[in-house]
C-alpha cells in the first residue's frame, strides 16, 4: 500500500481550510439533521424546530451557521421564513473532500 502525502501548495492549503470549515459545521448533530430535512425539500423554520423537537431559538442559531457557510438559503414569504438546501455548494464541498481524500493505490 502506497503512503498518502498532502502536497503543500497554496491551492491545497486553501481547499483544506474550506473542508475544515465545512466539516466543523456539519459535525454538529442538529445541523446535519437540518441538512437531511432540507434535502427532502424546502421547509419553514417552524417545521424544522418541531421535527427536531428543539427550541426555535436554537434551531435559528443552527440555521444561521449553515447559512453563513452558504449551505442553505432562505426566503421570507409573509410571516414565515422558508429554508432550502444549496445543492450547488453542498456538491462543491463534497467534491473538495472527495478530491482531498482520494489516494492513489
MARMARDO-701701 format. One record per residue: residue number from 1; x, y, z of N, C-alpha, C in turn. Coordinates in steps of 0.001 Angstrom, whole numbers, plus 500000, padded with zeros to 6 digits. Last residue first. Layout:
<pts>
{seq->NUM&nxx->X&nyy->Y&nzz->Z&caxx->X&cayy->Y&cazz->Z&cxx->X&cyy->Y&czz->Z}
...
</pts>
This chain:
<pts>
{seq->105&nxx->496358&nyy->504129&nzz->494848&caxx->496743&cayy->502832&cazz->495420&cxx->497566&cyy->502075&czz->494404}
{seq->104&nxx->496049&nyy->507492&nzz->495711&caxx->496398&cayy->506517&cazz->494663&cxx->496874&cyy->505248&czz->495345}
{seq->103&nxx->493272&nyy->508896&nzz->497379&caxx->494670&cayy->508459&cazz->497419&cxx->494892&cyy->507438&czz->496308}
{seq->102&nxx->491163&nyy->511456&nzz->498135&caxx->491471&cayy->510461&cazz->497112&cxx->492962&cyy->510141&czz->497127}
{seq->101&nxx->490658&nyy->513525&nzz->499793&caxx->490874&cayy->512212&cazz->500403&cxx->491254&cyy->511129&czz->499397}
{seq->100&nxx->490294&nyy->515677&nzz->498039&caxx->491324&cayy->515752&cazz->499064&cxx->491666&cyy->514372&czz->499618}
{seq->99&nxx->488091&nyy->514857&nzz->496571&caxx->489370&cayy->515101&cazz->495884&cxx->490526&cyy->515087&czz->496888}
{seq->98&nxx->486173&nyy->514810&nzz->498607&caxx->486481&cayy->513597&cazz->497850&cxx->487844&cyy->513715&czz->497171}
{seq->97&nxx->486145&nyy->517510&nzz->499323&caxx->486512&cayy->516491&cazz->500304&cxx->486926&cyy->515198&czz->499606}
{seq->96&nxx->485266&nyy->518681&nzz->496917&caxx->486551&cayy->519053&cazz->497513&cxx->487042&cyy->517990&czz->498481}
{seq->95&nxx->482745&nyy->517431&nzz->496668&caxx->483764&cayy->517226&cazz->495635&cxx->485158&cyy->517565&czz->496182}
{seq->94&nxx->481492&nyy->518464&nzz->498908&caxx->481654&cayy->517017&cazz->498791&cxx->482744&cyy->516693&czz->497770}
{seq->93&nxx->481491&nyy->521184&nzz->498256&caxx->482225&cayy->520709&cazz->499426&cxx->482470&cyy->519202&czz->499370}
{seq->92&nxx->479864&nyy->521132&nzz->495949&caxx->481225&cayy->521670&cazz->495884&cxx->482061&cyy->521145&czz->497044}
{seq->91&nxx->477446&nyy->520177&nzz->496936&caxx->478199&cayy->519350&cazz->495989&cxx->479646&cyy->519809&czz->495884}
{seq->90&nxx->476764&nyy->522428&nzz->498460&caxx->476961&cayy->521137&cazz->499123&cxx->477791&cyy->520224&czz->498218}
{seq->89&nxx->476444&nyy->524311&nzz->496412&caxx->477506&cayy->524486&cazz->497406&cxx->477802&cyy->523180&czz->498126}
{seq->88&nxx->474235&nyy->523220&nzz->495007&caxx->475488&cayy->523542&cazz->494306&cxx->476653&cyy->523642&czz->495294}
{seq->87&nxx->472163&nyy->523059&nzz->496894&caxx->472751&cayy->521844&cazz->496321&cxx->474111&cyy->522108&czz->495684}
{seq->86&nxx->471290&nyy->524433&nzz->499537&caxx->472005&cayy->524961&cazz->498382&cxx->472804&cyy->523794&czz->497786}
{seq->85&nxx->468092&nyy->523734&nzz->500823&caxx->469470&cayy->523308&cazz->500675&cxx->470063&cyy->523943&czz->499426}
{seq->84&nxx->466031&nyy->526307&nzz->502214&caxx->466275&cayy->525206&cazz->501282&cxx->467769&cyy->524958&czz->501183}
{seq->83&nxx->463486&nyy->527692&nzz->504283&caxx->464883&cayy->527383&cazz->504031&cxx->464978&cyy->526252&czz->503030}
{seq->82&nxx->461261&nyy->530376&nzz->504840&caxx->461494&cayy->529034&cazz->504318&cxx->462968&cyy->528871&czz->503981}
{seq->81&nxx->459557&nyy->532116&nzz->507234&caxx->460837&cayy->532040&cazz->506530&cxx->461041&cyy->530587&czz->506135}
{seq->80&nxx->456417&nyy->533896&nzz->507397&caxx->457226&cayy->532679&cazz->507513&cxx->458527&cyy->532805&czz->506726}
{seq->79&nxx->454825&nyy->536023&nzz->506859&caxx->455469&cayy->536000&cazz->508170&cxx->456409&cyy->534812&czz->508349}
{seq->78&nxx->455525&nyy->536149&nzz->503488&caxx->454626&cayy->536633&cazz->504531&cxx->455363&cyy->536694&czz->505851}
{seq->77&nxx->458312&nyy->534518&nzz->503142&caxx->457013&cayy->534550&cazz->502478&cxx->455991&cyy->534920&czz->503544}
{seq->76&nxx->461743&nyy->534742&nzz->502687&caxx->460618&cayy->535112&cazz->503537&cxx->459355&cyy->535214&czz->502687}
{seq->75&nxx->464109&nyy->532298&nzz->502242&caxx->463201&cayy->533208&cazz->501549&cxx->462025&cyy->533468&czz->502466}
{seq->74&nxx->467527&nyy->531175&nzz->502340&caxx->466211&cayy->531410&cazz->502929&cxx->465415&cyy->532391&czz->502077}
{seq->73&nxx->469830&nyy->528431&nzz->501901&caxx->469356&cayy->529791&cazz->501609&cxx->467961&cyy->529928&czz->502203}
{seq->72&nxx->472767&nyy->526640&nzz->502965&caxx->471325&cayy->526788&cazz->502818&cxx->471016&cyy->528230&czz->502433}
{seq->71&nxx->475443&nyy->526921&nzz->502875&caxx->474921&cayy->525576&cazz->502649&cxx->473410&cyy->525592&czz->502460}
{seq->70&nxx->476844&nyy->529224&nzz->503464&caxx->476119&cayy->529175&cazz->502198&cxx->475600&cyy->527767&czz->501861}
{seq->69&nxx->477762&nyy->529615&nzz->505907&caxx->478638&cayy->528825&cazz->505045&cxx->477999&cyy->528611&czz->503666}
{seq->68&nxx->475570&nyy->530948&nzz->506944&caxx->476851&cayy->531665&cazz->506853&cxx->477850&cyy->530934&czz->505962}
{seq->67&nxx->473692&nyy->528898&nzz->507050&caxx->473531&cayy->529954&cazz->506045&cxx->474832&cyy->530734&czz->505863}
{seq->66&nxx->474593&nyy->527449&nzz->509229&caxx->474520&cayy->526806&cazz->507913&cxx->474433&cyy->527836&czz->506791}
{seq->65&nxx->474258&nyy->529430&nzz->511190&caxx->475586&cayy->528851&cazz->510947&cxx->475624&cyy->528194&czz->509565}
{seq->64&nxx->471474&nyy->529821&nzz->511040&caxx->472389&cayy->530922&cazz->510743&cxx->473788&cyy->530400&czz->510423}
{seq->63&nxx->470545&nyy->527336&nzz->511893&caxx->470245&cayy->527781&cazz->510532&cxx->471185&cyy->528915&czz->510120}
{seq->62&nxx->471375&nyy->527399&nzz->514559&caxx->471953&cayy->526412&cazz->513644&cxx->471718&cyy->526808&czz->512185}
{seq->61&nxx->469689&nyy->529502&nzz->515470&caxx->471153&cayy->529604&cazz->515565&cxx->471825&cyy->528646&czz->514581}
{seq->60&nxx->467178&nyy->528378&nzz->515052&caxx->467557&cayy->529589&cazz->514321&cxx->469068&cyy->529798&czz->514341}
{seq->59&nxx->467285&nyy->526330&nzz->516934&caxx->467210&cayy->525985&cazz->515516&cxx->467622&cyy->527187&czz->514667}
{seq->58&nxx->467239&nyy->527929&nzz->519231&caxx->468396&cayy->527063&cazz->518969&cxx->468436&cyy->526657&czz->517495}
{seq->57&nxx->464731&nyy->529148&nzz->519045&caxx->465927&cayy->529988&cazz->519021&cxx->467192&cyy->529170&czz->518754}
{seq->56&nxx->462932&nyy->526967&nzz->519222&caxx->463041&cayy->527733&cazz->517972&cxx->464324&cyy->528555&czz->517930}
{seq->55&nxx->464130&nyy->523976&nzz->520785&caxx->463597&cayy->525335&cazz->520863&cxx->463868&cyy->526101&czz->519562}
{seq->54&nxx->463369&nyy->520834&nzz->519161&caxx->464313&cayy->521773&cazz->519763&cxx->463650&cyy->523140&czz->519873}
{seq->53&nxx->462353&nyy->518750&nzz->517574&caxx->461973&cayy->518877&cazz->518987&cxx->463001&cyy->519702&czz->519767}
{seq->52&nxx->462655&nyy->518525&nzz->514908&caxx->463840&cayy->518243&cazz->515728&cxx->463535&cyy->518247&czz->517223}
{seq->51&nxx->460094&nyy->519296&nzz->514095&caxx->460600&cayy->517976&cazz->513721&cxx->461778&cyy->517569&czz->514610}
{seq->50&nxx->459975&nyy->521906&nzz->515046&caxx->459015&cayy->520902&cazz->515547&cxx->459510&cyy->519490&czz->515259}
{seq->49&nxx->461976&nyy->523150&nzz->513589&caxx->462131&cayy->523033&cazz->515040&cxx->461161&cyy->522025&czz->515635}
{seq->48&nxx->460935&nyy->522809&nzz->510945&caxx->462250&cayy->522282&cazz->511326&cxx->462336&cyy->522106&czz->512835}
{seq->47&nxx->458541&nyy->524156&nzz->510862&caxx->458557&cayy->522718&cazz->510583&cxx->459850&cyy->522079&czz->511084}
{seq->46&nxx->459421&nyy->526763&nzz->511347&caxx->458514&cayy->526127&cazz->512317&cxx->458447&cyy->524615&czz->512103}
{seq->45&nxx->460874&nyy->527360&nzz->509065&caxx->461596&cayy->527187&cazz->510324&cxx->460719&cyy->526501&czz->511366}
{seq->44&nxx->459753&nyy->525422&nzz->506302&caxx->459602&cayy->526590&cazz->507154&cxx->460358&cyy->526321&czz->508455}
{seq->43&nxx->461678&nyy->523925&nzz->503706&caxx->460906&cayy->523826&cazz->504944&cxx->460865&cyy->525178&czz->505635}
{seq->42&nxx->462213&nyy->522270&nzz->500580&caxx->462228&cayy->523469&cazz->501421&cxx->461281&cyy->523305&czz->502607}
{seq->41&nxx->463395&nyy->518812&nzz->500725&caxx->462695&cayy->519946&cazz->500125&cxx->462681&cyy->521124&czz->501076}
{seq->40&nxx->465111&nyy->516919&nzz->501655&caxx->463788&cayy->516450&cazz->501227&cxx->463001&cyy->517560&czz->500524}
{seq->39&nxx->467175&nyy->518386&nzz->502575&caxx->467436&cayy->517585&cazz->501378&cxx->466130&cyy->517030&czz->500808}
{seq->38&nxx->466271&nyy->519342&nzz->504932&caxx->466192&cayy->520236&cazz->503781&cxx->466517&cyy->519514&czz->502474}
{seq->37&nxx->466863&nyy->517143&nzz->506578&caxx->465472&cayy->517595&cazz->506399&cxx->465329&cyy->518433&czz->505132}
{seq->36&nxx->469670&nyy->517164&nzz->506373&caxx->468901&cayy->515992&cazz->505918&cxx->467435&cyy->516360&czz->505669}
{seq->35&nxx->470230&nyy->519620&nzz->507580&caxx->470592&cayy->519403&cazz->506174&cxx->469824&cyy->518219&czz->505592}
{seq->34&nxx->469324&nyy->519013&nzz->510160&caxx->468669&cayy->520084&cazz->509382&cxx->468977&cyy->519910&czz->507905}
{seq->33&nxx->471186&nyy->517065&nzz->510882&caxx->469763&cayy->516708&cazz->510782&cxx->469002&cyy->517743&czz->509962}
{seq->32&nxx->473449&nyy->518660&nzz->510980&caxx->473386&cayy->517578&cazz->509995&cxx->471945&cyy->517121&czz->509807}
{seq->31&nxx->472740&nyy->520243&nzz->513113&caxx->472941&cayy->520864&cazz->511798&cxx->472876&cyy->519811&czz->510697}
{seq->30&nxx->472659&nyy->518388&nzz->515190&caxx->471417&cayy->519065&cazz->514781&cxx->471560&cyy->519743&czz->513424}
{seq->29&nxx->475441&nyy->517534&nzz->515365&caxx->474335&cayy->516619&cazz->515068&cxx->473076&cyy->517321&czz->514542}
{seq->28&nxx->478152&nyy->518971&nzz->513833&caxx->477170&cayy->519166&cazz->514902&cxx->475898&cyy->518417&czz->514493}
{seq->27&nxx->479516&nyy->518682&nzz->511510&caxx->479779&cayy->517687&cazz->512553&cxx->478835&cyy->517840&czz->513747}
{seq->26&nxx->479098&nyy->520757&nzz->509778&caxx->478190&cayy->519603&cazz->509669&cxx->478446&cyy->518540&czz->510736}
{seq->25&nxx->481111&nyy->522575&nzz->510660&caxx->479696&cayy->522951&cazz->510652&cxx->478803&cyy->521714&czz->510646}
{seq->24&nxx->483476&nyy->521151&nzz->510306&caxx->483133&cayy->521687&cazz->511629&cxx->481642&cyy->521999&czz->511715}
{seq->23&nxx->483423&nyy->520681&nzz->507544&caxx->483312&cayy->519556&cazz->508482&cxx->482956&cyy->520019&czz->509886}
{seq->22&nxx->483726&nyy->523339&nzz->506562&caxx->482558&cayy->522528&cazz->506217&cxx->482352&cyy->521414&czz->507240}
{seq->21&nxx->486262&nyy->523982&nzz->507566&caxx->485086&cayy->524788&cazz->507927&cxx->483805&cyy->523997&czz->507696}
{seq->20&nxx->487795&nyy->522008&nzz->506246&caxx->487732&cayy->522037&cazz->507710&cxx->486515&cyy->522831&czz->508171}
{seq->19&nxx->487453&nyy->522788&nzz->503579&caxx->486978&cayy->521480&cazz->504015&cxx->486821&cyy->521447&czz->505533}
{seq->18&nxx->488758&nyy->525277&nzz->503609&caxx->487334&cayy->525182&cazz->503262&cxx->486733&cyy->523873&czz->503770}
{seq->17&nxx->491362&nyy->524494&nzz->504254&caxx->490643&cayy->525413&cazz->505140&cxx->489139&cyy->525352&czz->504879}
{seq->16&nxx->491944&nyy->522926&nzz->502002&caxx->491916&cayy->522307&cazz->503322&cxx->491150&cyy->523183&czz->504312}
{seq->15&nxx->491989&nyy->524859&nzz->500005&caxx->490960&cayy->523809&cazz->499974&cxx->490820&cyy->523156&czz->501338}
{seq->14&nxx->494299&nyy->526211&nzz->500822&caxx->493010&cayy->526918&cazz->500805&cxx->491861&cyy->525918&czz->500802}
{seq->13&nxx->496179&nyy->524170&nzz->500464&caxx->496032&cayy->524807&cazz->501772&cxx->494681&cyy->525517&czz->501873}
{seq->12&nxx->495999&nyy->523641&nzz->497756&caxx->495611&cayy->522600&cazz->498718&cxx->495384&cyy->523191&czz->500092}
{seq->11&nxx->496970&nyy->526128&nzz->496838&caxx->495634&cayy->525660&cazz->496454&cxx->495145&cyy->524596&czz->497426}
{seq->10&nxx->499597&nyy->526300&nzz->497877&caxx->498576&cayy->527244&cazz->498337&cxx->497154&cyy->526793&czz->497988}
{seq->9&nxx->500861&nyy->523046&nzz->498828&caxx->500813&cayy->524222&cazz->497967&cxx->499633&cyy->525088&czz->498384}
{seq->8&nxx->501980&nyy->520314&nzz->499719&caxx->501911&cayy->521590&cazz->500434&cxx->501989&cyy->522747&czz->499439}
{seq->7&nxx->500161&nyy->517413&nzz->499304&caxx->501090&cayy->518360&cazz->498702&cxx->500900&cyy->519700&czz->499388}
{seq->6&nxx->499945&nyy->514835&nzz->501614&caxx->499309&cayy->516047&cazz->501088&cxx->500387&cyy->516949&czz->500509}
{seq->5&nxx->500448&nyy->511485&nzz->500960&caxx->501059&cayy->512719&cazz->501447&cxx->500355&cyy->513902&czz->500799}
{seq->4&nxx->500202&nyy->508111&nzz->501663&caxx->499499&cayy->509297&cazz->501180&cxx->500136&cyy->510530&czz->501795}
{seq->3&nxx->501909&nyy->505157&nzz->500528&caxx->501576&cayy->506160&cazz->501544&cxx->500939&cyy->507375&czz->500882}
{seq->2&nxx->500604&nyy->502149&nzz->499091&caxx->501384&cayy->503383&cazz->498999&cxx->500963&cyy->504353&czz->500091}
{seq->1&nxx->500842&nyy->498820&nzz->500000&caxx->500000&cayy->500000&cazz->500000&cxx->500885&cyy->501241&czz->500000}
</pts>
